[in-house]
Each structure stands twice: as C-alpha cells, then as structure tokens.
Amino acid sequence: MIYADNAATTKMSDAAIQTLTGLLKDTYGNPSSLYEFGQKAKEVLEQARRDVAESIGAQPNEIIFTSGGSEADNQAILSAAKMGALKGKKHIISTAFEHHAVLHTLNKLKNEGYEITLLDVHENGLVTPQQVKDAIREDTCLVTIMYANNEIGTIQPIREIGEICRSNNVTFHTDAVQAVGHIKVNVVDDNIDMLSASGHKFHGPKGVGFLYVKKGIKVFNLIEGGAQEKGRRAGTENVPGIAAMATALKESVDALDEYKAKLTPVRDKIIRGLSEIPHSALNGDAESRVPSNINFCFEGIEGESLLLLLDDKGIAASSGSACTSGSLDPSHVLLAIGRIHDVAHGSLRLSLGEDITDDEADYIIKSVKEVVEYLRGFSPVWRDLVAGKKEFIL
Ligand SMILES: *Cc1c(COP(=O)(O)O)cnc(C)c1O
C-alpha cells in the first residue's frame, strides 16, 4: 500500500508514539495540581510549549494548546471579530479557497452582521499582496489567509501580506496547518499575529493543535471553565498528546531541508509523468508549492471512480469532491481557481510522505495513467469530447 493522503492526516512518528505512550503510563497527574504528580505533568506541558514556540520563532507564552486546527481557526477568527466589533470594525478579509474551518466561521459571522470580503484566487492558486492592500478599509478588523492550501498545496506570499496588515494596523491570522512542519515558518519574519497549526498534519497525534497569538493581542476563550492556558482555553490539558505533538514538530522542523530535498524531485517527477496524460492539468502553481502536494484535473472522468480504482491498486489518494458529505459538489478550491464544474469533478490529490520511494513514484504514474485511460473508455462525457460534441477545456 502507498499512503499518498498526507494532507488528510499523517502517520504518527515513532518518536511521537514513544512520547505519547510513555506519558500515558507514567505522567498522569493533572498539571494544575500542586503535588509532585501534577508538577511533573506541568513541567512536561511547559517544555512542550517551549519546543512548539521555538519551532515557529514564537515565545512560549504566545502558544495556546487547542484540540486541533479547527478550534485554533475558530478561536482566532471569533476573537479578532469580537475585538473588532468593540471598536466598531466589522469587516473581514479572507480568500475563497480557505479551509472550511475558516469559511464556515466567517459565514457564521456574516449572519451576525459582519461584512466579509473573500478575495479571488488567481488561476495559479495564489492571491497577491496587492489584492489584500486594495481590500483593506477603515473598518477592517481581520485578514485571515491560509499559509499553504490543503488541496492544491500553493504557498501564499504570507510575509508581504503580513507586512501590509501590520502597516495598516489590521490583525493578521493565517491557517498554517499545511505549512507548519512542511516548510519554514517564522511568525516574526512572516509578520504573523495569529497562526493555527495541527499535530496530526505533521506526524503528531490527532485531536491536538495550537494557536499562536502575538503578545499584546487579546483573544477570547471558546470554552469556559478553569484557568488553564492563562484563561484562554479551559479544560484539563491533554499533556501526553501535547508533548507528542511537540516531539513530532521538533522532528519535522529539524528535518525540513532534508524533507524538501527528498520530496521535491519525486513530486516533480510525478507531475511530469501525469502531465503526459492528454487533456490533463496541474492545479496550482508548480513553484510556490509545498514539497508533498500534487493535484491534477483529468477531463472526462469522475474523481470518485478514480480514487476507488487507485485504492484497488493499493494507492490511497484523495479527490477534491466532497465525498464525505455524499454530495457531488466539486471542490470549492478548484472552483475558486477557475476550474469549471465538469473539470473540477475529475480531480486527484496526491500528498506524499517522506518515506515515498522512486519505485513507488513510478508505480503511481503508471497506475494513474492506466486508470484514467480505463475510465475514459466508458465515460459518456469523454465520448462527447472525442466526437467533438463538447469542447475540450484542458
Ligand atoms: C486539517 C486542516 C484543518 C483542520 O485541522 P484539525 O486539526 O483536523 O481540526 C484546518 N485547516 C487546514 C488547512 C487543514 O488542512
């Protein structure tokens, strides 16, 4: 089996598992308790906070541990919105291709009377700093733009966007769930005020993540209760999970250069191989792209069938279609970069892990070619395209 769906979730690293299981057994104290069991857990928690902070260039007291990326996104956006409203500012800028954790939160705010500007994403899967500059108004309280897109892997010009926000005195949040642990991220250099990340996207456990909040920026808690996380996130901390996330993050960040050097040529080889399929196209910029991501559209086929047949061949991949909901809506990300419905339906995302081999890359190319050809063999859409009854788009 080849697991090529690392953007959905990753396998926990051995070191992270070791941290997790070790602590589950021995360090079960409540970090808020004053006796030694508790203080030992507290030490583990604070060491994890220092490690996580260091990996993104932050200070330990700027890290809030959460249940994952979705919670961090919700807390960042809802906090900035609430702060904005206190100053009479209720305009928020984002993009059309954010993760649903961001888009659905913004939608909720829209229903509460906020005005949301969703920037168009260019065909290459990028927004420009100029677009952000042009959209900022007197009453803008937040810009939230993802660092790397989870479907097409494109990396946004975060540093420049952050600079624009800072010079206009607007809070800048980035959903960096697909960036942290995959490319270099430094909250100071990148002018970031708030950043979301998630453990299970970089070989840590599921159900744990963090929100970075720059010193001086106020956040409200989503969950009321105890005074954990300096009153910003109530609930007894998941100490083993948090420490395992810190282990995985440190490992990933220490190996970033290696990761890039290993995956980039494999990624580009697969991109070259799949580009040989007639009437296909790479989605998203080829350069400004995380090392693991490959996303293609193939005209005349259904992404869902493609996935099932690849599964039969031992390849776990993903498609943009919202298969989880059972709906046949194509991916909002592919629509945002201008793919029409028919084309967006025939999409494939491969997100590689660092253990991928050259032989596996060859096998992926060969298998996708076979499956696309096979599916086109009995696709009515493909028949119409070939017969000239419909025009090819790709
Ligand atoms: C996975 C993901 C999330 C959600 O993170 P969870 O920890 O699963 O809640 C948010 N944003 C992006 C870009 C993601 O890829």
The ligand as an SDF file (V2000), in Angstrom:
LIG
                    3D

 15 15  0  0  0  0  0  0  0  0999 V2000
   -6.6690   19.7070    8.5080 C   0  0  0  0  0  0  0  0  0  0  0  0
   -6.8350   21.1600    8.3730 C   0  0  0  0  0  0  0  0  0  0  0  0
   -7.5350   21.9100    9.3230 C   0  0  0  0  0  0  0  0  0  0  0  0
   -8.2460   21.2650   10.4720 C   0  0  0  0  0  0  0  0  0  0  0  0
   -7.3540   20.7580   11.4190 O   0  0  0  0  0  0  0  0  0  0  0  0
   -7.9140   19.6860   12.5030 P   0  0  0  0  0  0  0  0  0  0  0  0
   -6.7900   19.5110   13.4530 O   0  0  0  0  0  0  0  0  0  0  0  0
   -8.2220   18.4500   11.7320 O   0  0  0  0  0  0  0  0  0  0  0  0
   -9.1160   20.3030   13.1330 O   0  0  0  0  0  0  0  0  0  0  0  0
   -7.6100   23.2650    9.1580 C   0  0  0  0  0  0  0  0  0  0  0  0
   -7.0220   23.8780    8.1050 N   0  0  0  0  0  0  0  0  0  0  0  0
   -6.3220   23.2060    7.1750 C   0  0  0  0  0  0  0  0  0  0  0  0
   -5.6750   23.9410    6.0740 C   0  0  0  0  0  0  0  0  0  0  0  0
   -6.2160   21.8260    7.2710 C   0  0  0  0  0  0  0  0  0  0  0  0
   -5.5360   21.1670    6.3330 O   0  0  0  0  0  0  0  0  0  0  0  0
  1  2  1  0
  2  3  1  0
  2 14  2  0
  3  4  1  0
  3 10  2  0
  4  5  1  0
  5  6  1  0
  6  7  2  0
  6  8  1  0
  6  9  1  0
 10 11  1  0
 11 12  2  0
 12 13  1  0
 12 14  1  0
 14 15  1  0
M  END
$$$$
